[in-house]
Amino acid sequence: MHYDVVIVGAGPAGIFTALEMIRKDSKKKILIIEKGAPVDKRHCPKEETKVCVNCKPYCHITTGFSGAGAFSDGKLSLSYEVGGDLPEMIGKNKAQDYIDYTDKIYLEFGADEHVEGLENTGAIKDIRKHAIQGGLKLVDCPIRHLGTEKAQEIYFKIQEYILEHGVEIRFHCKAKDLLIEDNKVKAVEFEDMKTKEQMTVSADDIVIAAGRKGADWLKSLCTKHDINHRAGTVDIGVRVEVRNEVMEEVNNVLYESKLIGYVEPYRDKVRTFCQNPGGFVSQENYDNDLAVVNGHSYKERKSNNTNLAILSSHNFCAPFNQPIEYGKKVSELVNMLGNGKILVQRYGDILNGKRTWDKELSRSNVEPSLVDAVAGDLTAAIPYRPMTNILNFIAALDSVVPGFASPETLLYGPEVKFYSNKIILDEHFETSVKNLYCLGDSSGWTRGLMMASLMGVIMGQHLS
Ligand SMILES: Cc1cc2nc3c(=O)[nH]c(=O)nc-3n(C[C@H](O)[C@H](O)[C@H](O)COP(=O)(O)OP(=O)(O)OC[C@H]3O[C@@H](n4cnc5c(N)ncnc54)[C@H](O)[C@@H]3O)c2cc1C
């Protein structure tokens, strides 16, 4: 089997590569290898069971056509300042131009015309004033909110479109290794996960777009095949949940507040991420059984709560520089205390030096939207430095959102982002191995739907 282009991973980065090649009238023969199912066959059983059943061989929330995008909140960040470090590589102006271009593609496939965060300039000024008083920076970022259910519809249309235009997709197939000769990539070895058949496809160009969950696999390829990379950042954090009433002003004015602080005493970067007004806290499982927390919101179905992540960024140098391993160990510890489930603790209990008990959760105004989270003690598992950063950031945020640092505010953990291995790429996203490209979250250069998608668009134009 030989193809012009083989793409590993049908997340936004991979599918926008194929989509843009079609839009540019490329006649190249394209194959996508995807571990999971078509988007219309993806189903998280938690809808019925109410608890995570840790699906095998993979979690449907993150795996399958449209990757982690399918069950995401579908918030497209329309500013180059949000979503990763790609602008450092390609320049701010080019990044912004491609965001606008990629946004139009989402609109063509049915995204909502409305953009949050463009109106109410007076109210935004007020929020910024309070952010300054709290020592935080408010990043301007208009948001196009697809919503989880709408995101699935849009990605389904894209799936059908690229299939109709002759792109082949091998679902339930897991890429395992690359064949490289004289520093040039030749082929991908993969396994059909249903039949266990082992196969090899050769290609002129091979694109790895395996997402955050593929980051570990990609790191092993880098080590084995000497692909240039460097250790990046790991984000250790928690998902915070409060009543909608507390966040009402920020939700109405901005929908999502992107706040950054370098809080004392460490002055590490701490930021808010993925805010979900009326949303639900969710669990995702990595293939190695790690349970990590996340959050999303539907366009129609709403809860009484707003959740958002608070993430503390950490870099390492000698003698230890394995941020992915560090993040995993922290998550494992939190999972151990939660007996494999997500832990939840009240902010007030943390300040009072005690764990939270189940019965105490029911006394609060805020009811946990992740019903199978286990009440416990995050401070016994999250290291002192990130925990101090998170607590001091919450205190600072209280000046922007009064009531945010209330004793009943819920903290869920672990929320850890494993996009830490950064692949060294040239301006065409080519790695140090010829004709081997790397995109999206697995490359370490993006951390969001829009940036991953536009990296795919740029790749598609180059390969057309
Ligand atoms: C619950 C949740 C909510 C989110 N909400 C938002 C949001 O609102 N806004 C936002 O901007 N971002 C959000 N994100 C992040 C966003 O989804 C990701 O940044 C984005 O999907 C990254 O795209 P990608 O193509 O790089 O990787 P992914 O979307 O992760 O796709 C990678 C694909 O590669 C496949 N794969 C991996 N390894 C292999 C292999 N060896 N062989 C074959 N296939 C493989 C995977 O199955 C997957 O389908 C959210 C993420 C989650 C989990």
The ligand as an SDF file (V2000), in Angstrom:
LIG
                    3D

 53 58  0  0  0  0  0  0  0  0999 V2000
  -13.1390   17.5110   27.5050 C   0  0  0  0  0  0  0  0  0  0  0  0
  -12.2950   18.4610   26.6760 C   0  0  0  0  0  0  0  0  0  0  0  0
  -12.7530   19.7650   26.4560 C   0  0  0  0  0  0  0  0  0  0  0  0
  -11.9900   20.6480   25.6700 C   0  0  0  0  0  0  0  0  0  0  0  0
  -12.5240   21.8850   25.3890 N   0  0  0  0  0  0  0  0  0  0  0  0
  -11.8430   22.7070   24.5480 C   0  0  0  0  0  0  0  0  0  0  0  0
  -12.4210   23.9510   24.1490 C   0  0  0  0  0  0  0  0  0  0  0  0
  -13.5580   24.2810   24.4870 O   0  0  0  0  0  0  0  0  0  0  0  0
  -11.6950   24.7720   23.3410 N   0  0  0  0  0  0  0  0  0  0  0  0
  -10.4440   24.4360   22.9040 C   0  0  0  0  0  0  0  0  0  0  0  0
   -9.8370   25.2200   22.1830 O   0  0  0  0  0  0  0  0  0  0  0  0
   -9.8960   23.2450   23.2420 N   0  0  0  0  0  0  0  0  0  0  0  0
  -10.5590   22.3750   24.0450 C   0  0  0  0  0  0  0  0  0  0  0  0
  -10.0090   21.1630   24.3740 N   0  0  0  0  0  0  0  0  0  0  0  0
   -8.7030   20.8300   23.8070 C   0  0  0  0  0  0  0  0  0  0  0  0
   -8.8420   20.4380   22.3250 C   0  0  0  0  0  0  0  0  0  0  0  0
   -9.8420   19.4600   22.1940 O   0  0  0  0  0  0  0  0  0  0  0  0
   -7.4940   19.9540   21.7900 C   0  0  0  0  0  0  0  0  0  0  0  0
   -6.5390   20.9820   21.9860 O   0  0  0  0  0  0  0  0  0  0  0  0
   -7.5580   19.6060   20.3020 C   0  0  0  0  0  0  0  0  0  0  0  0
   -8.5390   18.6260   20.0690 O   0  0  0  0  0  0  0  0  0  0  0  0
   -6.1860   19.1340   19.8030 C   0  0  0  0  0  0  0  0  0  0  0  0
   -6.2910   18.6820   18.4900 O   0  0  0  0  0  0  0  0  0  0  0  0
   -5.2490   17.6090   17.8810 P   0  0  0  0  0  0  0  0  0  0  0  0
   -5.7160   17.3070   16.5190 O   0  0  0  0  0  0  0  0  0  0  0  0
   -3.8740   18.1200   18.0720 O   0  0  0  0  0  0  0  0  0  0  0  0
   -5.3560   16.3260   18.8140 O   0  0  0  0  0  0  0  0  0  0  0  0
   -6.5990   15.4420   19.2760 P   0  0  0  0  0  0  0  0  0  0  0  0
   -7.8660   16.1990   19.1650 O   0  0  0  0  0  0  0  0  0  0  0  0
   -6.2340   14.8960   20.5990 O   0  0  0  0  0  0  0  0  0  0  0  0
   -6.6530   14.2600   18.2130 O   0  0  0  0  0  0  0  0  0  0  0  0
   -5.6470   13.3030   18.1130 C   0  0  0  0  0  0  0  0  0  0  0  0
   -6.2160   12.0270   17.4900 C   0  0  0  0  0  0  0  0  0  0  0  0
   -5.1390   11.1200   17.2590 O   0  0  0  0  0  0  0  0  0  0  0  0
   -5.5640    9.8000   17.5700 C   0  0  0  0  0  0  0  0  0  0  0  0
   -4.3770    9.0120   17.8960 N   0  0  0  0  0  0  0  0  0  0  0  0
   -3.5270    9.1770   18.9400 C   0  0  0  0  0  0  0  0  0  0  0  0
   -2.5270    8.2810   18.8890 N   0  0  0  0  0  0  0  0  0  0  0  0
   -2.7600    7.5220   17.7930 C   0  0  0  0  0  0  0  0  0  0  0  0
   -2.0830    6.4060   17.2000 C   0  0  0  0  0  0  0  0  0  0  0  0
   -0.9580    5.8990   17.7280 N   0  0  0  0  0  0  0  0  0  0  0  0
   -2.6060    5.8500   16.0700 N   0  0  0  0  0  0  0  0  0  0  0  0
   -3.7460    6.3580   15.5180 C   0  0  0  0  0  0  0  0  0  0  0  0
   -4.4300    7.4120   16.0420 N   0  0  0  0  0  0  0  0  0  0  0  0
   -3.9380    7.9830   17.1540 C   0  0  0  0  0  0  0  0  0  0  0  0
   -6.5130    9.9860   18.7510 C   0  0  0  0  0  0  0  0  0  0  0  0
   -7.4080    8.9070   18.8340 O   0  0  0  0  0  0  0  0  0  0  0  0
   -7.2080   11.3000   18.3960 C   0  0  0  0  0  0  0  0  0  0  0  0
   -8.4090   11.0800   17.6980 O   0  0  0  0  0  0  0  0  0  0  0  0
  -10.7320   20.2540   25.1450 C   0  0  0  0  0  0  0  0  0  0  0  0
  -10.2630   18.9510   25.3790 C   0  0  0  0  0  0  0  0  0  0  0  0
  -11.0180   18.0600   26.1310 C   0  0  0  0  0  0  0  0  0  0  0  0
  -10.5070   16.6610   26.3670 C   0  0  0  0  0  0  0  0  0  0  0  0
  1  2  1  0
  2  3  1  0
  2 52  2  0
  3  4  2  0
  4  5  1  0
  4 50  1  0
  5  6  2  0
  6  7  1  0
  6 13  1  0
  7  8  2  0
  7  9  1  0
  9 10  1  0
 10 11  2  0
 10 12  1  0
 12 13  2  0
 13 14  1  0
 14 15  1  0
 14 50  1  0
 15 16  1  0
 16 17  1  0
 16 18  1  0
 18 19  1  0
 18 20  1  0
 20 21  1  0
 20 22  1  0
 22 23  1  0
 23 24  1  0
 24 25  2  0
 24 26  1  0
 24 27  1  0
 27 28  1  0
 28 29  2  0
 28 30  1  0
 28 31  1  0
 31 32  1  0
 32 33  1  0
 33 34  1  0
 33 48  1  0
 34 35  1  0
 35 36  1  0
 35 46  1  0
 36 37  1  0
 36 45  1  0
 37 38  2  0
 38 39  1  0
 39 40  1  0
 39 45  2  0
 40 41  1  0
 40 42  2  0
 42 43  1  0
 43 44  2  0
 44 45  1  0
 46 47  1  0
 46 48  1  0
 48 49  1  0
 50 51  2  0
 51 52  1  0
 52 53  1  0
M  END
$$$$
